[in-house]
């Protein structure tokens, strides 16, 4: 390993330039919003500035230097770069889809895009965390913004309830993870990932207390990705939060938490694969089963998407359970496709407005294929992809994680994943049936350009992924190898 990647003991603050710049730009946009007199233009201007700040930060991530900084607390490698670019893209889409919704729902407050940008700072710290303290710092930094966003429609009872539930349960999960961190530190004497990896090179040296600490860390991160049995907050928060917040909550934070879980398990605890693999397998199976079965009886499309996200996180954990570079590559490919599928689906949900009122029932989509063929087409693309039907991106995402599980001799896990995918296809296909075969309702209101842009862009990516997978596969492979040396 060269000197640039072993800067332990050197401050090397340049590794965190993108995070520092985005934090400063976010604060500048916040101050700019304070001095705006009219809340409507202030929201629009701050939103556009926040999207610009995220795009500028993405350029800094691409042009930034690799290395270890802050005495080993912070690392920039290909894995971190891959995840950060995906996080920034998801955050930008989260702001874009909020333009029209916040105007209609009287949520035109300039703090909204600033909170998403500050949340992105915390998530980027999570992607580069190579110390248990940095891990916790990034997790809490992004969580605090999410708690406020979930309750952003403070005049609505269900939004306030969603924010309170998310805060209480999130605080509990953070406490459990912090307790796990103290156990790991107490039994090893270090919180640095590199030191932990060297200390645990011999799996037999791991004490029972250390294993318990790892379990608590997994519990805290499993809550953030809404994996079973730590999923209880997901349906209520998804339904109660403002829909743009739900769209953002279902993409970027899931990617950040899953990336952090992958780095934590592969780097410091990689030699203890035999100890934590079965935990991941059980959580993965439980998430896939619950996600495929519980969504069948849902009539609210946001709650259905909540259970769908639980199932998808179960599929992602299949790749982590493999414990190999191929498995991590499958995880990263799945996260990329999931972000665009989820963002596109919620863009379509945000287009479900009739006579100025937002609609959330699946029955409100009746006859959409005749009243709005283009919206129905994009909805169909996303539903087919989430069901894992070829040639859409969701099929290839599942293929890579299941293939890595089979290579790691976890064939039973892969078979369960395929079976739950078949079961889950029912509720995706039911939406398509409602759109094309049920009697049509009145047409939706005209869609704003921002919603159409996100839906069309995500739809094209999802449907045409098969034509240009090489750049994503190459980048994901390089990112996975960065974790496994």
N, C-alpha and C positions, 0 to 999 in steps of 0.2 A: 504493500500500500504506500502511495507516494506521500510526500510531506504535506501537500495541500489537503489531503484527507485525514491527516492525523494532527490537526492543530489543537490538540488538548493542551490546556495551559495558556493558549493565546486567545485574546479577546475576539479578534476577527469579526468585528461588528458588521462588516460588509455582507456577510451571509444573510443577514436579516434586513437588508435594504428594502425589499418589496413590502415587508410587514410594516417597517417604520414609515415608509412613504404613504402607504394606504391609511395608516392610523392618523398621520398628520393631515392628509387630504380630507379624511372624514371629519376631523375636528374643524378644519377650515370651512367645509361645507355646512357644518352645524352652525358656526358663527355667522356665515353668510345668510342662512335661513332665519336666524334670530332677527336680523335687520330688515327682513322683507315685511312689508306692511300687509299685503294681501295674501291670505293662506293658499289660495288656489294657484296662482303663479309661483309662489314659493315652493310648493310641493313639486310642481312640474320641473322647475329649474333645478332644485336639489336632486331630484330623481335623475335627470339627464347628467348632472355633474357627477353623481355617484356611479352611474354606469360608465362614464368616461374615466373615473378614477380606477374602477375595476379593470377596464381594458388597459389602461396605462400600467397598472400593477402587473398584468399578465405579460406585457412586454418586458418589464423589469425581471420577472421570473425567468423568461426565456433567455435574457441577456446576462443574468446574474452568474456569479461564480459559485462553483461547488466547493464544499469544504465543511469543516467542523468549527463552530464558533462558541464563544461564551463558556470556555472551559468545559466543552463537551456537552453543554446543555442543548445545543441546537445544531442540526445537521442539514445540509442541502445536498441531496444526491438525486439521481434520476427518478427514484420513487417519489420523493418529495415534490419535484418539479411536475411530474405527471399528475399527482393528486391536486396540487395547487391550481394548475390550469383548469382542471375539471371543476374545482370548487368556485373559481372566479367566474367561469361560464355559467354555472348553475345560479350563482348569486345575481349575475347580471340579468338572467332570464326572470328571476324572482322579482326584480324591480320593474322590469318591462311589463310583465303581466299585471302589475298593480296600478298602472296609469289610469285606466278607465274605471276599474272597480272602486278605487279609493275616491274618485270624483263622484260616482253615483251614490256611494254609501256614506258620504260626508266624513271620510277619513283623510282629508287632504292636509295632512300634517307633515311638515318637512322632516320630522324626526324619523319617519318610516324608512326611507332609503338609507339614512345615516346609520340606523340600527343594523340594517342588513350588511352595510359595508364594514362596520365594527365587528359584527359577527364573523365576517369573512376573515378579519385579522386573527381572531381566536382560532378559527379552523385552520388557517395557514400555519399557525404555531403548532397545532396538533400534528399536522403533516410532517413537520420537521423535528418533533420532539424525540430526543434520544436520552432523556432522563425522566424519571418518574415525577420529579417536581415540575418540569416543563410540561409533561403530559397533563398534570392536574391543572396547571395554570391556563393552558390553552383550552381545556375542556370547560373550565368555569368562565373564562372570558367569553366564549361563544354562547354558553348556556344562559348567562344573565341577559344577553340581548334577546334570545329566543323567548324567555319568560315574558318579557315586555311585549314582544311582537304577538304572542299568542293571545294576550289580553288587550290588544291595541284598540279594538272596538269597545271601549270601556262602557258605552251606553247600552250595549247589548249584554243581557244576563249570561247567555251561553258563552260569549267570548271571555267575560270575566271569570266564569267558572272554569273554562279551559285553561286560562293562564294560571289560576290558583292550583288546579290539579297538577299541571305540569311543574309548577314551582315546588310544591310539597313533595311530590314523588321524585322529582329531579334532585332535590336536596338530600332526600334519603339515599338515592343511588350514589350521589357524590360522597356522602358520608361513608357508605360501605366501601367504595373504592379507596377513599383516603385511609380507611382502616387497613385495607389490604396492602397499601403502599407502606404503611408503618410496619406491618408484619414482615414484608420483604426486606425493608431496610434493617429491621431488628435482627433478622436471621442471616443477613449477608453482609451488613455493614456498608452498603453502598446503594445509591439510587441511579447510578449511571448505567446505561444499557450495556456499554462495552465491558465495564467491570463485572456486571452480573453475568454476562455471557462467559467470561473467562472463569469466574468463580463456579459456575454451574456446568463446566465442560464435562464433568463426570456426573451423570444423572443420579448416581448412588449417594452423592454428597448432599442432595436436597433433603432437608428435614421436613417433617410433617407440617410444622408451622409455616414454612416457606410455601408449601403446596396450598395451604389454606389461604395465604396471602394472595397467591395467583388467582385462586377461585374468586376472591372478593374483587379483584381488579377486573376479571372477566364479567362479573355481575354488573359492575358500574358501567362498563362499556356496552354490555348487552342491553342495558336499559336505553342507552342513547340510540342504538340501532333498532329498538323495539322488537327484540327477539324474545320468544317465549322462554320462560314464564315471566319476563319483565316487560311485558307489552301492555299492561293494563291501562296505561295512560293514552295509548295511541288512538282508539276509536273516538273517544270523547274530545280529545284535543283536535284531531283532524276535523271533526264535525263542528266544533264550537269556534275555532279560530277563523278569522277572515280568510276567504279562499286563497288569495295570493300568499298569505302566510303559510297556509297548508301546503301550497305548491312548493314553497321554499323549504319548509320543514321536512318535506318528503324527499328532498334531493340532496342539497349541499350538506346539511348536518349528518345525514346518514353516511354520505361518502367520507366525511372527516372522521367520524367515529369508527367506521369500518377500517379505514386506512390506519388509524391509531391502533386498533385491535390487532391488525395484521402485523404492523411493525413491532408491537410489544411482544406478540407471541413468537414471531420469527427471529427477532434479534436477541433480547436478553434471555428468553425462555425457550429458545429453539431446541436446545439439547434436552429439554424436558418434554418433548413431544408426546411421549408415552403417558405422561401424567395428565396433560390438559387436552389431548386429542379426543378422548372419550366424552369429556364435558362438551366440547364443541359439537361432536356428533349428535349427542342427545338434544342439545339446544337447536341444532339445525333441523333434526327430524320433527321436533315438537313445533317449530315455527312453520315448517312446510305443511304439516298436517292441519294446524289451526288456521293458517292463512287460506288453505284450499277449502276447508269445511265451513268455517264461521262466516265467510263472505257469501255463501249461497243464500242465506236467509235475509240479506240486507236489501232495503229498498231505497235508502239514501246513498247516493253515489259517492259522497265523501267518506262515509263510513265503509263502504265497499272498498274504496281505495286504501283505507287504513289497514284493513285485513289483507288486502293485496300486498301492501308494502311489507307486512309481517312475513308473508309467504316468500316474497322476493329476497328478504334478508336471510331467510333460511337457505335459499339456493346459493346465495353468496357465501354463506358459512360452509357449504360443501367444499368449496375451493380452499378455504382456510384449513378445514379438517384434514385435507390431503397433506399439509405440512411441507410442500415442495415448491420449487420455483414455478413449475407448471400450474400448480394450484393458485399461487398468488397472481400469475398472469391471467388465469381465468377470472379471479376476483376483480381485477382491474378492468378487464373487458366488460364484465357484467355491470360494474358500476358506471362505466361510460354509457352503455346502452340504456341502463335504468334511468339515468338522469334525463336523457332526451325523451324516453318513453313517458316518464312521469310528468316532465314539464309540458310536453305536448298534450297529454291527457287533461291536465288541469287547465291549460289554455282553452281546450274545448269545453270544459266544465264552466269556465268563466264566460263563455259565449252563451250559456243557457240563461238568457235574460228575456223576459216577456213583459211588455208594457212597463218596463223600468224595474221589474222585480226579479231578483235572483231566484233561480229554481235549482233544486238539488235532488229531486226524486228521479229515479230511473224511468218511471212512467212518463215524465215530462219530455222524454226523447222520442215519444211515439211518432212514427211517420217522418222522422227527420230526413230520411233518404229522399223524400219527395219535396219537402219544404225547404231544405238547405242541403243539396247533394254534396257540396264541397266539405262542409263541416262533418257530415256523416261519413265521407270518405276518410278524412283524417282520423276520426274516432275509430273507424274500422281498422285502419292501419295500426293504431296503438293497441287496440284490443287483441288483434291477431298476434302482434309482437309480444305482448305480455303473456299471452297463452303459450308462447313458444312454438308458433306455427311457422315453418319455413315459407319463403326465404327471408323473412324479416329479421331484424337485428336480435330480437329476444331469443330466437331459436339458437343462434350462434353463441350467444352468451351462455345459455344453458349447456350447449354442447361442450364448451371449453371447461366448465366447472365439473360436469359429470365425467368427462374424459380424464381429467386429472384425478378424480376420486377413484376411478377404475385402475389407473396406473399405480395408485398408492394402495391398492388391494382393499378399497372400501366399496366393493361392488354393491353390497346391500344398501348402502347409503345412496348410491347413484340410482338404483332401482326404485327406492322409495321416492326419490326426487322426480323420476319420470312418472310414476303413478300419481303423485300429488299434482303434477303439472296437468295430467289428463283430467283429474277431478276439477282443478281450478279453471280449466278451459270452459267449464259449464257457464260460470257467471260472466265471463268475458263474452262468450257467444250469445248469451241471453241479451246483452245490451245491443248487439248487432241485430238480433231478431226483433227487438222492440223498435229499432230505428227503421228497419226495412219492411217489416211484415205487419206491424200494428197500425191501426187507423191513425191518420195524422192529426196532430194538435195544431193550434195556431202557430204561425211561424215565429221564430225568435226575432228579437230586435237586431238591427244591423250590427255587425261586429266591428269594433274599432281596429285600426291598422296594427296596433301593438299585439293584440291577441292573434290576428291572422298571421303576423310575421313569425311569432313563436310556434304556432301550430304548424304552419307550412314548413318552416325550417326543421323542426323536430321530426315532422312526418317524412320529409325527404331523406333526412339522415337515417331514420328507422327503416325505410323501405329500400334505400339504395346502399345500405351498409355492405351488402354482399359484393358490390362492385368495387369498393375501395377499402377492404379490411387491412391491407398490408401496413399502412402507416401506424394504425392503432395497435396491431399485433406486435410490430417491431418495437414501438415505444413501451408497450406493456411488458414485453419480454425483457427489455433493458432495465425497466423499473424493478421487475421481480428479481433479476439477477443482482441488482444493487443491494438487496437485502440478504441474499444468500452468497455474497462474495463472488 
